[in-house]
């Protein structure tokens, strides 16, 4: 498959996410994204410090943790940001486990009153969470400890934010807020050929400039292609699981089964070349399924 037709990197790949948000040169982008994501929280992030993404337990036998991105702002608040491409068993439990590391790191030897700064765990997901309720099918879910009797927040310094990217359905002309524009780019940037007319803010122009494939070094291009393969392999795993579910349930023809898989990928707005590779269908066959 020729990837030269794409102008921008896929921000939901491991390489793409770290390139766009995890480098020192991307600090302005990460600050802008977190400020928009945490707009309901008090205070504005003015600066961040990138921290070691490899975290060790309190002893050798304790499990390590490898974060996609870990940083601290000027007030000492900690942010863990994770990108997750497909559903994973115990995903919520893993994020809760991750949150224990910055909590423990704030412990001070000697006379310490247990006072801590806030910890935020942000999960950017390329799938929808199961068993979640939302009155408006919201893309963003904010989770804190609360009193189950009064539903008042019991502890506000530990927050989990789940961003379910596939739930974002707005088209380019429907984008109203900066949050809308961030979500639109996260979901659609790889397929863009031109910069949308209503996404002209400085921060997005810088984001798109950093994402241009043509500006990657040969080494970064190799890393991106390898990361893109992993991303597409994950899509293939997802479709295989769906196919196995059909085999165990409904008996249908192979051609119809392949078309059902293609329709699911179309609904996820998977690039057409990827659908062709995964299903074996031709371009015209796939385009017929869109209408």
C-alpha positions in Angstrom: 0.0 0.0 0.0 1.3 3.5 -0.9 1.1 5.9 2.1 2.6 8.8 0.1 -0.9 10.0 -0.7 -1.4 11.0 2.9 -0.3 14.5 3.9 -0.4 14.2 7.7 0.5 11.5 10.2 -2.1 9.6 12.2 -2.2 11.2 15.7 -3.7 8.0 17.2 -0.6 5.9 16.3 1.9 5.6 19.1 4.6 7.5 17.1 2.1 10.1 15.9 0.8 10.8 19.4 4.3 11.2 21.0 5.6 13.2 18.0 2.7 15.7 18.3 2.4 15.9 22.1 5.4 14.3 23.7 8.4 16.2 22.4 9.9 19.3 24.0 9.1 21.2 20.8 5.4 20.1 21.2 5.0 21.6 24.7 2.8 24.5 23.4 0.5 21.9 21.7 0.2 19.8 24.8 -0.5 22.8 27.0 -3.2 24.0 24.7 -4.8 20.6 24.4 -4.8 20.0 28.2 -6.2 23.4 28.9 -9.1 22.8 26.5 -9.7 19.3 27.8 -9.7 20.5 31.5 -11.6 23.7 31.0 -13.9 22.9 33.8 -11.0 22.6 36.3 -9.7 25.7 38.2 -6.6 27.4 36.9 -4.8 27.5 33.6 -1.7 25.4 32.7 1.1 27.9 31.9 4.0 25.5 31.7 4.8 21.8 31.9 7.8 19.7 32.5 8.0 16.3 30.8 8.8 13.5 33.2 10.2 10.0 32.8 7.5 7.8 31.3 9.1 4.6 32.8 8.0 4.3 36.5 9.3 1.8 39.0 7.5 0.2 41.9 8.7 0.6 45.5 10.8 -2.6 45.2 12.2 -4.9 42.5 9.4 -7.4 42.7 6.7 -4.7 42.1 5.5 -4.1 38.6 6.8 -1.2 36.5 4.5 1.2 34.6 5.2 2.6 31.2 3.2 5.8 30.4 2.7 7.2 27.0 3.1 10.7 28.3 3.8 12.0 31.8 4.2 15.6 32.8 3.9 18.1 35.7 2.6 21.7 35.5 3.9 24.8 37.2 1.7 24.1 40.3 3.1 20.6 40.7 0.0 18.9 39.4 0.6 15.6 37.6 -0.8 14.5 34.2 -0.6 11.0 32.8 -1.9 10.8 29.2 -2.5 7.4 27.5 -3.5 6.6 24.0 -5.4 3.3 23.6 -6.2 1.9 20.1 -8.4 -1.0 21.0 -10.4 -2.4 23.9 -8.3 -4.1 26.5 -9.3 -6.3 29.4 -9.0 -4.4 32.8 -8.3 -1.1 31.0 -9.9 1.0 33.7 -8.0 -1.0 36.4 -4.7 -0.3 34.6 -5.4 3.5 34.6 -6.2 3.4 38.3 -3.0 1.5 38.9 -1.1 4.1 36.9 -2.5 6.9 39.1 -0.9 5.4 42.2 2.6 6.3 41.0 2.4 10.1 41.0 0.4 9.8 44.3 3.2 7.8 46.0 5.9 10.0 44.5 4.5 13.0 46.4 5.2 11.4 49.7 7.8 13.3 51.7 10.1 11.7 54.3 9.9 13.0 57.8 7.2 15.3 59.0 4.6 15.3 56.3 0.9 16.1 56.5 -0.1 14.0 53.5 -1.0 17.1 51.5 -0.9 16.4 47.8 -1.3 18.2 44.5 -3.9 17.0 41.9 -3.3 14.0 39.7 -5.1 13.7 36.3 -5.2 10.6 34.1 -6.3 11.2 30.6 -7.2 8.3 28.3 -7.6 9.1 24.6 -9.4 6.0 23.2 -10.0 4.9 19.6 -13.0 2.9 20.8 -16.1 3.3 22.9 -16.2 2.2 26.5 -18.7 -0.5 27.4 -21.3 -0.2 30.2 -21.1 3.6 30.4 -24.2 5.8 30.6 -24.4 9.3 29.1 -27.5 11.4 28.6 -26.0 13.0 25.5 -23.6 10.3 24.2 -20.8 12.6 25.3 -17.3 12.1 23.9 -15.7 13.1 27.3 -16.3 11.5 30.6 -14.9 12.9 33.8 -14.6 10.6 36.8 -13.8 11.5 40.4 -14.4 9.9 43.9 -17.9 10.9 45.1 -20.3 10.3 48.0 -22.8 7.7 46.6 -25.4 9.0 49.0 -25.3 12.7 48.1 -23.4 12.5 44.8 -21.1 15.2 46.0 -17.5 15.0 45.0 -15.6 13.4 47.9 -12.1 14.1 46.6 -11.4 16.4 43.7 -7.6 15.9 43.4 -7.8 12.6 41.6 -9.5 12.8 38.2 -9.8 10.3 35.3 -10.8 11.7 31.9 -11.9 9.3 29.2 -12.0 10.7 25.6 -14.0 8.3 23.3 -12.8 9.6 19.9 -15.2 7.5 17.8 -18.2 9.1 19.4 -17.2 12.4 17.8 -19.4 12.7 14.7 -19.3 16.4 13.7 -18.4 17.4 10.2 -16.0 20.2 9.4 -18.8 22.8 8.9 -20.3 21.9 12.3 -17.2 22.7 14.4 -17.9 25.4 16.9 -15.5 25.2 19.8 -11.7 24.7 20.2 -12.6 21.3 21.8 -14.5 20.4 18.6 -11.5 21.2 16.5 -9.1 19.2 18.6 -11.5 16.2 18.4 -12.0 16.6 14.6 -8.2 16.6 14.0 -7.6 13.6 16.3 -10.1 11.6 14.4 -9.7 12.9 10.8 -6.2 14.4 10.4 -4.7 11.5 8.5 -7.3 11.8 5.8 -7.1 15.6 5.4 -5.7 16.9 2.1 -6.1 20.6 2.8 -6.5 22.6 6.0 -10.2 23.1 6.9 -11.4 26.7 6.4 -12.6 27.0 10.0 -9.4 25.6 11.6 -7.0 28.5 11.2 -6.0 29.3 14.8 -2.3 29.5 15.4 -2.2 26.4 17.6 -3.8 24.2 15.0 -1.6 25.6 12.2 1.4 24.6 14.3 -0.2 21.2 15.1 -0.7 20.5 11.4 2.7 21.8 10.4 4.4 19.4 12.9 2.2 16.6 11.6 3.3 16.9 7.9 4.7 13.7 6.6 7.0 15.5 4.2 8.8 17.2 7.1 9.7 14.0 8.9 13.3 12.8 8.8 14.1 9.5 7.2 14.5 8.0 10.7 11.2 9.4 11.9 9.5 8.3 8.7 10.7 4.7 9.3 9.4 4.8 12.9 6.1 6.2 11.8 5.6 3.5 9.2 6.4 0.8 11.8 3.9 2.4 14.2 1.3 2.7 11.5 1.6 -1.0 10.8 0.9 -1.7 14.5 -2.1 0.5 14.3 -3.5 -1.3 11.2 -2.7 -4.6 12.8 -4.9 -3.6 15.7 -7.7 -2.8 13.2 -7.2 -6.3 11.7 -7.4 -7.9 15.2 -10.7 -6.0 15.8 -12.2 -7.2 12.5 -11.0 -10.7 13.1 -12.8 -10.8 16.5 -15.9 -9.5 14.8 -15.6 -12.2 12.2 -15.2 -14.9 14.8 -18.3 -13.5 16.5 -20.3 -13.9 13.3 -19.0 -17.5 12.8 -20.2 -18.4 16.3 -23.6 -16.7 15.8 -25.1 -16.1 12.5 -24.3 -18.2 9.4 -23.9 -15.9 6.4 -22.0 -16.0 3.2 -18.3 -15.1 3.1 -18.9 -12.1 0.8 -21.7 -10.7 3.0 -19.5 -11.2 6.1 -16.6 -9.3 4.4 -19.0 -6.5 3.5 -20.3 -6.2 7.1 -16.7 -5.8 8.3 -16.1 -3.1 5.7 -19.3 -1.3 6.8 -18.0 -1.3 10.4 -14.7 0.1 9.3 -16.4 2.8 7.2 -18.4 3.8 10.3 -15.1 4.1 12.1 -14.0 6.3 9.2 -11.1 4.0 8.5 -9.1 5.1 5.4 -10.3 3.4 2.3 -6.9 1.9 1.5 -6.8 0.3 4.9 -10.3 -1.2 4.4 -9.1 -2.6 1.0 -6.1 -4.2 2.6 -8.1 -5.7 5.5 -11.1 -7.0 3.6 -9.7 -7.7 0.1 -12.6 -5.7 -1.4 -12.0 -3.3 -4.3 -12.4 0.5 -4.2 -15.7 0.5 -6.1 -17.2 -2.2 -3.9 -16.3 -0.3 -0.8 -17.6 3.0 -2.2 -21.0 1.3 -2.9 -21.3 0.4 0.7 -21.1 4.1 1.7 -24.4 4.9 0.1 
